[in-house]
Amino acid sequence: GGNPRMGAEGAGSLAGALGGCAALAHLDLSDNKIGDEGVGKLADVLAQCKALVHLDLIGNAISAEGAGRLAGVLGACSALACLDLSSNAIGDEGAAKLAAVLGSCSTLTHLDLTINKIGPEGAGKLVKELGAATSLTHLDLRSNSIVAGHTAELKGSLHARLLV
């Protein structure tokens, strides 16, 4: 019965095992409730995963703190093409922390931040930083707290690449 979740402790154990996995290309930890603590433990080793192309952290109770820990290592993930952080709670602060580093990730093509309590401020920072990221083909900000008037401005900046 039930659906056991990995949690922060399990993420710590996994992080220990991942330290030697330089060739890891796809990591899907969706719906494991690892939280900020678990993301912090993973972040410590993700920088060593140079071949990581796809990272799914959907539905893991990650807040701005966890987004900040993740942002601190994403620059080292030189192959990262797809980052899915949908169904978390990073908010404006977390979006700003991610935006500061993701704008310089030349391989990032797909960023999903659906359902993350991001408002106009966080969305604006994402668009400002990611607007020059020519590799980015898909930015999903649906089901956040972006007001209708701001949506048109965002779409104008990123053209067809943005879903709000």
Backbone hydrogen bonds, N-H to C=O, Kabsch-Sander energy under -0.5 kcal/mol:
donor,donor_aa,acceptor,acceptor_aa,energy
7,G,32,N,-2.5
10,G,6,M,-1.3
11,A,7,G,-1.9
12,G,8,A,-1.9
13,S,9,E,-1.9
14,L,10,G,-2.6
15,A,11,A,-2.5
16,G,12,G,-1.7
17,A,13,S,-1.5
18,L,14,L,-2.3
19,G,15,A,-1.0
20,G,17,A,-0.9
21,C,18,L,-2.6
22,A,20,G,-0.8
24,L,21,C,-1.5
27,L,54,H,-2.7
29,L,27,L,-0.6
29,L,56,D,-2.8
31,D,58,I,-3.6
32,N,29,L,-0.8
33,K,59,G,-0.9
35,G,60,N,-2.4
38,G,34,I,-1.9
39,V,35,G,-2.1
40,G,36,D,-2.3
41,K,37,E,-1.9
42,L,38,G,-2.3
43,A,39,V,-3.0
44,D,40,G,-1.3
45,V,42,L,-1.6
46,L,42,L,-2.2
47,A,43,A,-0.9
48,Q,45,V,-1.9
49,C,46,L,-1.5
50,K,48,Q,-1.8
51,A,22,A,-1.2
52,L,49,C,-1.7
53,V,25,A,-2.8
54,H,25,A,-2.3
55,L,82,C,-2.7
56,D,27,L,-2.8
57,L,55,L,-0.6
57,L,84,D,-3.2
59,G,86,S,-2.3
60,N,57,L,-0.6
61,A,87,S,-0.5
67,A,63,S,-2.3
68,G,64,A,-2.1
69,R,65,E,-1.9
70,L,66,G,-2.4
71,A,67,A,-2.7
72,G,68,G,-1.6
73,V,70,L,-1.6
74,L,70,L,-1.4
75,G,71,A,-0.6
76,A,73,V,-1.6
77,C,73,V,-0.6
77,C,74,L,-1.1
78,S,76,A,-1.9
80,L,77,C,-1.4
81,A,53,V,-2.8
82,C,53,V,-2.5
83,L,110,H,-2.5
84,D,55,L,-2.5
85,L,83,L,-0.6
85,L,112,D,-2.5
87,S,114,T,-2.5
88,N,115,I,-1.0
89,A,62,I,-2.9
91,G,116,N,-2.8
94,G,90,I,-2.0
95,A,91,G,-2.1
96,A,92,D,-2.3
97,K,93,E,-1.9
98,L,94,G,-2.3
99,A,95,A,-2.8
100,A,96,A,-1.9
101,V,97,K,-0.6
101,V,98,L,-1.1
102,L,98,L,-3.1
103,G,99,A,-1.4
104,S,101,V,-1.3
105,C,102,L,-1.5
106,S,104,S,-1.2
108,L,105,C,-1.1
109,T,81,A,-2.7
110,H,81,A,-2.5
111,L,138,H,-2.9
112,D,83,L,-2.3
113,L,111,L,-0.6
113,L,140,D,-2.8
115,I,142,R,-1.9
123,A,119,G,-2.5
124,G,120,P,-2.4
125,K,121,E,-1.9
126,L,122,G,-2.2
127,V,123,A,-2.6
128,K,124,G,-2.4
129,E,125,K,-2.4
130,L,126,L,-3.0
131,G,127,V,-1.5
133,A,130,L,-1.3
134,T,132,A,-1.5
136,L,133,A,-1.1
137,T,109,T,-2.3
138,H,109,T,-1.8
139,L,161,R,-3.0
140,D,111,L,-2.5
141,L,139,L,-0.6
141,L,163,L,-3.5
144,N,141,L,-0.5
145,S,118,I,-2.3
147,V,145,S,-0.6
150,H,147,V,-1.0
151,T,147,V,-1.3
152,A,148,A,-1.0
153,E,149,G,-0.8
154,L,150,H,-2.3
155,K,151,T,-2.7
156,G,152,A,-2.0
157,S,153,E,-1.3
158,L,154,L,-1.9
159,H,155,K,-1.6
161,R,158,L,-2.0
162,L,159,H,-1.0
163,L,139,L,-2.8
164,V,162,L,-0.5
